[in-house]
Amino acid sequence: MVNEQNNDFVVTPWEVHGKIDYNRLMEKFGTSPITEDLLERIRRHAGDLHFMLRRGIFFTHRDMDWILDEFEKGNKFHLYTGRGPSDHTHLGHLVPWVFTKWLQDKFDAKLIFQLTDDEKFLFKEELELSDTYSYALDNALDVIALGFDPNKTEIYIDTDNAKTFYKLALPIAKKITFSTVKASFGFDNSMNIGSIFYTSIQAVPAILESVKQGKNIPCLIPHAIDQDPHFRVARDVLPKLGFYKPGNIQCQFIPGLSGPESKMSASDPTETIFVTDTPKSVKNKIIKYAFSGGQATIKEHRELGGNPDIDVSFQWLKLLFEPDDQKLKKIEEDYRTGDLLTGDLKNILIEKANEFLIHHRKEREKAKDKLDRFLVKD
Amino acid sequence: MVNEQNNDFVVTPWEVHGKIDYNRLMEKFGTSPITEDLLERIRRHAGDLHFMLRRGIFFTHRDMDWILDEFEKGNKFHLYTGRGPSDHTHLGHLVPWVFTKWLQDKFDAKLIFQLTDDEKFLFKEELELSDTYSYALDNALDVIALGFDPNKTEIYIDTDNAKTFYKLALPIAKKITFSTVKASFGFDNSMNIGSIFYTSIQAVPAILESVKQGKNIPCLIPHAIDQDPHFRVARDVLPKLGFYKPGNIQCQFIPGLSGPESKMSASDPTETIFVTDTPKSVKNKIIKYAFSGGQATIKEHRELGGNPDIDVSFQWLKLLFEPDDQKLKKIEEDYRTGDLLTGDLKNILIEKANEFLIHHRKEREKAKDKLDRFLVKD
């Protein structure tokens, strides 16, 4: 079972809440920790280590060692990641994408990016297909804005590419029973038949490059850990069809504004900063909602210090906005000692986030003219 | 429940066996008998009645009266039928198609013909998608050979048209739960997730014309009664999406060679005459396998007469090969009295069937050049 209904946290591709114990999650999902040895191997090939690896934000994997074995034999992998377009892109989505961009650059890897407008329509009662399709086009701009190489990146929207995707999903679907999706996703008989079928569509990008090239190409999927059940099923099925199991490298969630136990989610705008939020809105949200690890009064804070481990502003700097370890360490120490007040910390985040987002939106504007280069049409 | 597991016959879209009680089937499926009044209405518009209506081969319907109400108001219906391409076309398939052609001619109706290569792949363990796709192209020739109007007929192959079909199937699938398909088709948890999703794809042609024209167009589906569960589900769901319920007009099965309780099925070639069988093969199969309603010896037969009701050769003449009621009646009477021996009856069928099939194959050859006019490409 994937969702820990009887415990204090729940993680499925459609629901995440509670205080997540990432060690227990690894155990339950059957993924492996990213060891020092593995980090060393990655560093050897990449030249350095991305801060998300150094800081354990990407913390677990499946077959990353095998992916590197193949890479060392000259059998290069391609990357696959994606997004369920239910709203504008928010900061939580950027974490795996920023890391994926780094992998593309360092390993000269082709990326297949899947926008699952079908999924979000099927799983969200209130959304129409026209909504999720619009968000797919909107979200594609954010992917492009991050600077992926247009010569090595293909963006697919499921409904636009259904001719390719449905056909390739069929042999996968034929090997997956309702019992399997029931166990893997916690589905019951009230699920709609589109949502039951859907996981086979999400498996397609893992074989697309192999199908196109007519030979097996290793596939590495960087993603947030909640998507694991999909790829667990895919890893079971794809070898039966003659394909490699895809490898995975998985990250933690970015917390919502309200606290370290929340997950940033578009369904609650007070939890979330969207890439489209104005600088003023970013500032207001952080000041008003960002959960603080500080003390109740300035006096107490100066005396006792703050707790960066539960402070959302600090966590966001760590997860996304302060790539420099020295600077981050200084902020952390100053906050712990009480030299840095919550307000100061929030101001650092506001500045960093807005700097990032202002640049992002500029690139996002430019991306509108590049859309056709990235989007694959069946 | 659709399949009458506890009774003496089973009818689902994937399994038909036992002695079928068509009255009980109507009751179970909730369809209406085709009354004299309804026949009279059809005759009024068509000018005559097709022998399959006169003889009760098409024996039941849903909303055929409403279809005619709308027709009389000037709201013309389109036709939709199809085929699961698991093998070459056999005689059993021709019955609804021949009738559909008549409806097209008499009511000047557009026809959407669906070739469900995805379905046959998903439901037949031993078939690959390349097999069912080849059969789809092969079967399309038989449809075209029957003389459908190229200006009023569109043939769709599900995987070729997945861009249209998958997208339109999604809103339908969103409204159908696993509980519904479980009850409607007798599925259990061991069914593959493609087969669970599939019924939403079979519903698409019922709305395709309405979607294209941007207004509701009545749809009439002539089909063998075993497909009823699909359309029962579709009739439930489509109004929730703002479409009309499709109407149905449904026929009996054509029996296999071995007897009136069998159904012609490609999976048993000794039961089946394919349109591609040579005249010699047709002759041999009928002589060797066609179940006889005659007596054990010629002497007995001359004295007691034969029983055309259980004689497969007579049934095939009635169902497909002898449209002339007078001639059929003479054959029936002569067989009952014993004037006509089983061998004579078989010879009549052999001649009629081969005459039909030789013509069919000529048209089938010509159809190869017409394929592009009929096949819709997404």
Contacts between the chains, C-beta under 8 A, distances in Angstrom:
chain1	res1	chain2	res2	distance
A	118	B	166	7.6
A	118	B	170	5.7
A	121	B	170	6.0
A	121	B	171	7.8
A	121	B	174	7.0
A	122	B	170	6.6
A	122	B	173	7.0
A	122	B	174	5.7
A	129	B	167	7.1
A	129	B	170	6.0
A	129	B	171	6.6
A	159	B	163	7.7
A	159	B	166	7.0
A	159	B	167	4.8
A	159	B	170	7.5
A	160	B	163	7.5
A	161	B	163	7.9
A	162	B	162	4.8
A	162	B	163	4.8
A	162	B	165	7.8
A	162	B	166	3.8
A	162	B	167	6.0
A	163	B	159	7.7
A	163	B	160	7.5
A	163	B	161	7.9
A	163	B	162	4.8
A	163	B	163	4.6
A	163	B	378	5.9
A	165	B	162	7.8
A	165	B	166	7.7
A	166	B	118	7.6
A	166	B	159	7.0
A	166	B	162	3.9
A	166	B	165	7.7
A	166	B	166	4.5
A	167	B	129	7.1
A	167	B	159	4.8
A	167	B	162	6.0
A	169	B	194	7.5
A	170	B	118	5.7
A	170	B	121	6.0
A	170	B	122	6.6
A	170	B	129	6.0
A	170	B	159	7.5
A	170	B	194	5.6
A	171	B	121	7.8
A	171	B	129	6.6
A	173	B	122	7.0
A	173	B	192	6.0
A	173	B	193	4.9
A	173	B	194	3.2
A	173	B	197	7.3
A	174	B	121	7.0
A	174	B	122	5.7
A	174	B	192	5.0
A	174	B	194	5.4
A	174	B	195	8.0
A	175	B	192	7.0
A	176	B	192	6.2
A	176	B	193	4.9
A	177	B	189	6.5
A	177	B	190	5.3
A	177	B	191	6.5
A	177	B	192	5.8
A	177	B	193	7.1
A	178	B	178	6.5
A	178	B	187	7.8
A	178	B	188	7.9
A	178	B	189	4.6
A	178	B	190	7.3
A	178	B	191	5.8
A	178	B	192	8.0
A	178	B	193	6.3
A	178	B	196	6.1
A	179	B	189	4.4
A	179	B	190	6.4
A	180	B	193	8.0
A	181	B	193	6.0
A	182	B	189	6.6
A	187	B	178	7.8
A	188	B	178	7.9
A	189	B	177	6.5
A	189	B	178	4.6
A	189	B	179	4.3
A	189	B	182	6.6
A	190	B	177	5.2
A	190	B	178	7.4
A	190	B	179	6.3
A	191	B	177	6.5
A	191	B	178	5.8
A	192	B	173	6.0
A	192	B	174	5.0
A	192	B	175	7.0
A	192	B	176	6.2
A	192	B	177	5.8
A	192	B	178	8.0
A	193	B	173	4.9
A	193	B	176	4.9
A	193	B	177	7.1
A	193	B	178	6.3
A	193	B	180	8.0
A	193	B	181	6.0
A	193	B	196	5.2
A	193	B	197	4.9
A	193	B	199	7.3
A	193	B	200	6.3
A	194	B	169	7.5
A	194	B	170	5.6
A	194	B	173	3.2
A	194	B	174	5.5
A	194	B	197	6.4
A	194	B	200	6.8
A	195	B	174	7.9
A	196	B	178	6.1
A	196	B	193	5.2
A	196	B	196	5.3
A	196	B	197	6.6
A	197	B	173	7.2
A	197	B	193	5.0
A	197	B	194	6.4
A	197	B	196	6.6
A	197	B	197	3.5
A	199	B	193	7.3
A	200	B	193	6.3
A	200	B	194	6.8
A	378	B	163	5.9
A	378	B	378	7.5
